[in-house]
C-alpha cells in the first residue's frame, strides 16, 4: 500500500505463474501490471502483439520501480507462441464462454497454481485486451478459466488490477507472511497487577463518594473493570494509569524531574516511573 | 477483469466499509480507487484534504464508469472529522509503526469487517498518501492495522490497488459467488457409454494390428483408456469420438449432409449426429 516500507535488501520472490498480457493497448497498463506483479512476487511477463512502441516513458513511470520486469518481458506474435512452453494455462474472463472449461476463483486457483508449479510444471495466466478481454479462440487454448467474485453490476476490472488479484491469490497460496505483526514494547500485565490497580482506583473513588447509590456499587465496579479490561493492558499501561490516578488524587508534584518527563513512553526501559513508586501510598491499606 | 460482462440490470452491492483516502495527490488515483471500489461492491468514498481541483477529467476517466462513487464522495478537512461517525477503523500500512495495535491481513480483516458491519457498526479503512502513506497520528486514530502479504522486496502498492485488495477481501468475506461457473452443454457420459467406446476403438485397433507386441496389449489398452478418461467426456464428446473413429475406419462418406456439417458443436441439440448412427456398424460385434 502507499508509503510501504520496501526492503531492497530482500530479494524479489521468483517462480510464480507467468503473466501473459494479450494485445494490451496502453503502455501505462503494462507498467502498472508490472508493478502489481512485483508487489506480489510475480516476475515473468509476456506480451502478445503489443503496440509497436509500447515501452515508453509512461510505461516505465507506471511501473514505479518494477522496470526490471518490463526489461525482461518477452514479446510474442500470438497467444499460441506465448504459451508454447507452458504446462498449464488459466484464461481470465468475467463472462461465461460456453466452452465447458473448469472455472475457479482466486481462492482455488492460487493453491492449484502452487501445486502444479511445485510439481515441476510451468504455469501461466492469460489476461485479455482492455476493452474486449480474451477472444474465445484465446480461451480455447487454456486448460481452465480463472474468474473473480466481482460485483455483478460492475465487473470490469482494470488490466493491472486483474493482474494484482492473481498476484495476491498467489501470495496467499504461499502462506506468505504479513510484513509485520503486532509488536508490544511491554509485556501484557499479569491479572493480579490489573486487579490491584482496580482495588487502588476503587478505593480512591470510594473515599470520594463516587459509588452512589451504595447498592449500585457492585455493578458500577464491574462496568468500570470491564472498561479497563477491554484496554488489553500492558505492564507499562497499568503503571501509567496508576500514575495518572496518583496525580489526580495528590495534585501537582513539583520536582525538576517531573517537568522533564514527557510521559511514560519516554521512561527509560527498566526504570520504574515515579507513579508506581507513588502508587503504594495512594493504593495502600 | 478486462472485457468483463457487466450486468447493469443488477444493483451495486451496498453497505461495505467506508474507504477513506487521506490527502491523495493524483486525481487519477482517486478515480481508479473509485473503480476498484465498484468492482468489489464498496460504495462510500471519503477524501481528506484533497487538492483543490481533484475532480477533473482525468479523475472521471480513471473511474471508468464508477463516477457515481466520485459524485457521492464526501470531503473532510482532517482524518478525525472523516472518521467521526465510525465505530471501527482500520489503518492500512506496510510498515510497523510501534503503536502496538492489532495487525491483520485481508483474510482476517474481511471477516472482521463483515462481523462488525453485520453487528450494526459503521466501519472504515484509512489509506495514506501516495508517497508517504499514513502518518503515525493518523494511525493512532485507528482501532487496528490492516496490512497485506506483499513481496518484502517490493512492498509499495499503488493507492487504487491497495483499495482493490480491501474490496476483494470484503467480497470474499461475503462468500460472494463467482460471476459464472462451469457449464456443460451436454451431460457427462455414463461410464458404460465410455467403456463401450473403448471396446469399439480397441476392437478396430486390434483388427489393424495396433497392439504389438501382443503381451503389451493390457498396458497399452490401460494407458489409452486413461488418456480418454482424463478428457472428462460428455455424452456428446463420446459421440464425436465414435464418429471420428468411424470416419477414420470407413473413409470418406459423400453425402450433401456431411459437406454441410461443420462439426459436433453445430449439431442441433436433441438430434443425434450421423456418427452415432454410424457407430453401431463399426462398433458392433
Interface residues (C-beta under 8 A of the other chain):
Chain A: X1 X2 X3 X4 X5 X6 X7 X8 X10 X11 X12 X13 X32 X35 X36 X38 X39 X40 X41 X64 X65 X66 X92 X93 X94 X95 X96 X98 X100 X101 X102 X103 X105 X106 X107 X127 X128 X129 X130 X131 X132 X133 X134 X145 X147 X148 X149 X150 X151 X152 X153 X154 X155 X156 X157 X158 X159 X160 X161 X162 X164 X165 X168 X171 X172 X176 X177 X178 X179 X180 X181 X182 X183 X184 X185 X234
Chain B: X1 X2 X3 X4 X5 X6 X7 X8 X10 X11 X12 X13 X32 X35 X36 X38 X39 X40 X41 X64 X65 X66 X92 X93 X94 X95 X96 X98 X100 X101 X102 X103 X105 X106 X107 X127 X128 X129 X130 X131 X132 X133 X134 X145 X147 X148 X149 X150 X151 X152 X153 X154 X155 X156 X157 X158 X159 X160 X161 X162 X164 X165 X168 X171 X172 X176 X177 X178 X179 X180 X181 X182 X183 X184 X185 X234
